[in-house]
Amino acid sequence: MPRRADDRARFIVGQDCRGCWVVRDHLEHVGGIFISRSAAYQFALHQAADDQAQVRLAENDEVIELW
């Protein structure tokens, strides 16, 4: 998935094509599938050292695949 030109976030949180919550790291170092949006967001925020600017929630119609 290409990054948007205005997207400075390293991590994106969203749902895959099956509806699972996913965290994708644009550097492809970490990532995962989660039971809830909250769990996925907390994981991404932890990986970003609590820097909220590094975590973005996907748009409603945006499908996120882990890799």
Contacts in CASP RR format, 6 or more apart in sequence:
PFRMAT RR
TARGET T0000
AUTHOR 0000-0000-0000
METHOD contacts of the structure
MODEL  1
MPRRADDRARFIVGQDCRGCWVVRDHLEHVGGIFISRSAAYQFALHQAAD
DQAQVRLAENDEVIELW
1 12 0 8 1.000
1 24 0 8 1.000
1 64 0 8 1.000
1 65 0 8 1.000
3 26 0 8 1.000
7 56 0 8 1.000
8 53 0 8 1.000
8 54 0 8 1.000
9 26 0 8 1.000
9 53 0 8 1.000
9 54 0 8 1.000
9 55 0 8 1.000
9 56 0 8 1.000
10 25 0 8 1.000
10 26 0 8 1.000
10 27 0 8 1.000
10 48 0 8 1.000
10 54 0 8 1.000
10 55 0 8 1.000
11 23 0 8 1.000
11 24 0 8 1.000
11 25 0 8 1.000
11 26 0 8 1.000
11 44 0 8 1.000
11 47 0 8 1.000
11 48 0 8 1.000
11 54 0 8 1.000
11 55 0 8 1.000
11 56 0 8 1.000
12 23 0 8 1.000
12 24 0 8 1.000
12 26 0 8 1.000
12 44 0 8 1.000
12 55 0 8 1.000
12 56 0 8 1.000
12 57 0 8 1.000
12 58 0 8 1.000
12 64 0 8 1.000
13 21 0 8 1.000
13 22 0 8 1.000
13 23 0 8 1.000
13 37 0 8 1.000
13 40 0 8 1.000
13 41 0 8 1.000
13 44 0 8 1.000
13 55 0 8 1.000
13 56 0 8 1.000
13 57 0 8 1.000
13 58 0 8 1.000
13 64 0 8 1.000
14 21 0 8 1.000
14 22 0 8 1.000
14 23 0 8 1.000
14 37 0 8 1.000
14 40 0 8 1.000
14 57 0 8 1.000
14 58 0 8 1.000
14 62 0 8 1.000
14 64 0 8 1.000
15 21 0 8 1.000
15 22 0 8 1.000
15 58 0 8 1.000
15 63 0 8 1.000
15 64 0 8 1.000
16 22 0 8 1.000
16 33 0 8 1.000
16 63 0 8 1.000
16 64 0 8 1.000
16 65 0 8 1.000
16 66 0 8 1.000
17 63 0 8 1.000
17 65 0 8 1.000
20 33 0 8 1.000
20 34 0 8 1.000
21 33 0 8 1.000
21 34 0 8 1.000
21 35 0 8 1.000
21 36 0 8 1.000
21 37 0 8 1.000
21 39 0 8 1.000
21 40 0 8 1.000
22 31 0 8 1.000
22 32 0 8 1.000
22 33 0 8 1.000
22 34 0 8 1.000
22 40 0 8 1.000
22 64 0 8 1.000
22 65 0 8 1.000
22 66 0 8 1.000
23 30 0 8 1.000
23 31 0 8 1.000
23 32 0 8 1.000
23 34 0 8 1.000
23 40 0 8 1.000
23 43 0 8 1.000
23 44 0 8 1.000
23 47 0 8 1.000
24 31 0 8 1.000
24 64 0 8 1.000
24 65 0 8 1.000
24 66 0 8 1.000
24 67 0 8 1.000
25 31 0 8 1.000
25 47 0 8 1.000
28 67 0 8 1.000
30 47 0 8 1.000
31 43 0 8 1.000
31 47 0 8 1.000
31 66 0 8 1.000
32 40 0 8 1.000
32 43 0 8 1.000
32 66 0 8 1.000
33 66 0 8 1.000
34 40 0 8 1.000
34 43 0 8 1.000
37 57 0 8 1.000
41 55 0 8 1.000
41 57 0 8 1.000
44 54 0 8 1.000
44 55 0 8 1.000
45 52 0 8 1.000
45 55 0 8 1.000
48 54 0 8 1.000
48 55 0 8 1.000
58 64 0 8 1.000
END
